[in-house]
Amino acid sequence: MPAETTVRRLVDAAERLFAERGIDAVSLREINAAAGQRNSTALQYHFGDRSGLLKAVLAKHRPEIEARRHQLLDEYEARGPLPPAEALRTLAAALVRPAAAKLADPGGGRDYLRVMEQLVHRMPPSLPEDGGGSIGRWRELVAPLLPPAAVRLHQRFMAIRMTYVELARRASGPPARDDRLFTSHLIDVVAAVLASEVSGETARLLAERERRH
């Protein structure tokens, strides 16, 4: 069997099992077997370990999502200043739409979204900027539209997490004939999260926490 075929089968099997049962709940031996590999060391040979395999699963989908999100951010910047509400919804769409397109991707897109939900729950809210990646760029463009307290409360991360939680929930069910309404409403909700005002109580509690630290 050609090496590229072996790699593809291992990635596809890992993607499906990680989505169905959880990243840490599936053994490498099970993935190897699900990919039809008689050689028990095939997975370790090609990926090294679970982390290397997980990176390969993400790398299968990331270029398409990155390219589409950068395109939407390019269009946003080319339009010039927008009213705040319109700017926030446009940026919410740039976050949501590239990932939501995976709902209609027959090549493991729905499994990818379920894997991403698991990963986003493991990430710290203060994500490091991703070295030219679209999420780091998105965070920088959104920041000036938020009050300082919202930035310190990691409102952007809340929007990212909500995006992947809802996309994974959708991906866990049977495919829909049309995801346009779902996607548009999710963009509305994410925009509302970004636009949410910080209450007086929250601002006071935030200030108290920062004084303690």
N, C-alpha and C positions, 0 to 999 in steps of 0.2 A: 504494500500500500504506500503510495507517495507520501512524503512527509507532510505536505500541505493538506492532504486529505485527513491525515491523522490529527493534525493540529485543529482543523476545522471541526472535526467530530468531537474532540475533547472539549473545545470551547462551547459548542452547541449543547453538549450534555451537561456541562457545568452550569451554563446559563439557565437551563430548564430546572435542574435540581436545586440550585441556589434559590431560584424564585419559588419553587413549590415547597421546599422544606426548610430553607434558611441557610445562610452562608456557612455557619459553623456546625450545622446538623448533618451535613453530608460528608462521608469519608471520601478521601481521594481514591480509595479502592472502588467505591461504588461508582464514582464518575468514570473511572477507567473502564469498568465493566459496561456501563451504560453507553459508552462510546464504542463498544465492540472491540476493545483492545485486549488481545490475549497476552501481550507482554505487560506484565504488572508494573514495569518501570517506565512505561511510555510517557505517562503524565509528568513524572519527575524529570525525565530526560528533556522534555520540551519546555516545561514551565518552572521547574525547580521545586515549587511548593504551592500551597493554597493561595498565597498572596500573589505569586506570579500568574497563576491561572485566573484569579479575579481581575488582575490588571488587563489580561488578554480579553476577558469578557467586556470590560469597559472600553477597551481600545477598538473593539469591533464596531461600536456605535458612536463613539465620541467625535470622530472627524466630521461626520454628517451634521451632528448637533452643533458643534463648534462653528462650522462654516455658516450654517443658517442663522445662528444667533449673532455672529459678527456682521452678517449682511443686514439684519434688522437694526443693529446698533449703528451701522454705517448710515442707514436710511434715516434713523432718528437724528443723528448729528447733522446730516445734510439739510434737514428741514429747518434748522435754526430754532430759536427759543419758541416754546409752546406754552400755553396757559398751564399752570401747575397740574390741574386735574387731567388734562389731555396728555401731558408729559408722563405722568405716573402710569396712566393706562397703557400708553405706548410702550413704556419700559416693562410693564407687567407682561404685555404680550410678547416682548422679546425674550423674557424669561420662560414663559409657558409654551409658546407655540413650537419651538424646535423639539422640545421633549415630548409634547403631546402628539406630534407627528408619528412617534413610535407606536402609538396605539394601532396604527394601520400598517405597521411594518411586519410582514409575515416571516421575516428572518430573525425572529426572536425579540422583536421590539417590545412586546408586552412583558416578556420575562425580564428584559433589561430594566424596565420601569420598576418592577417589583424588587429587583436587586438594589436599585438606586435608593428606594425607600429605606431599606435596611441600612445602607451606608450613611444616609443623611442623619439618621438617628445616632450614629456613632461620632459624627463630626462635632468639634467644639463650635459654639456660636461665633467666636472670633476667628473665622477661617482666614488663613493666610491668603494673600492675593495669589492667583494661580499663574504667575509668570507669562502674561500675554494671553491667557485663556479668557474665554468669553464671560465667565462668571465674575472674575476679577474686574474686568472692564465694566460689566453691568453694575456691580456694586459701586464703582467710582462714579458712574453717571447718575445713579439714584441718590447717592449721599447728599448732594447739594439741595435736593428737593425735600429732605426730611429735617425736622427740628433736631438740634443736637441731642436732646434726651432720647429721641427715637433711635438715633445711631448708637448711643451708648447702651440702649436696651436690646440691641441686635434685631431691630425690626426687619432688616433685610434678610437675615438668616431665617426669621420666622416665615417670611414669604417664600423662601427657597424650600423650606421644610414642608410647608403647606402644599406647595406645588407637587412635590414628589409623593406625599401621602395621598393626595387626591388622585393623581395619575395612577398610582399603584392600586388604589381601590378600584378604579375603573378597569385597569388591566386584569384584575383578579376575576372579573366576571366575563360572561361571553362577549365576543366582539359585537359592537354595535354597527348598524348599517351606516350611521352618520355620527361623527363625534364633534360636529361644529358647534352645536348648542352647548354641550358640556364644556368644550374648550373656551368658548366665549364667556360663559358664566364663571369658569375658574379664573380667567383673566380679570373679570370684575371683582371677584373676591380677593385676589392677590393685590389688585390696585387699592382696594379698601383697606387691606392690612397695611400697606405702605403709607396710605393717607391718614391712618388713624391718629387722632390727636392724643397726646399724653395728658392724662387727667392731673388735676392738682394733687390728688392723693399719691398717684404713682410718682410724680415729680418729687414730692416731699420724701417718699420712701427711698427713691433713688439717691437723693442728696444725702440722706442719712447713711445709706450703705457706703457711699463714696467717702464720707467723712471718717467712717470706721476703718476704711482701708487706706 
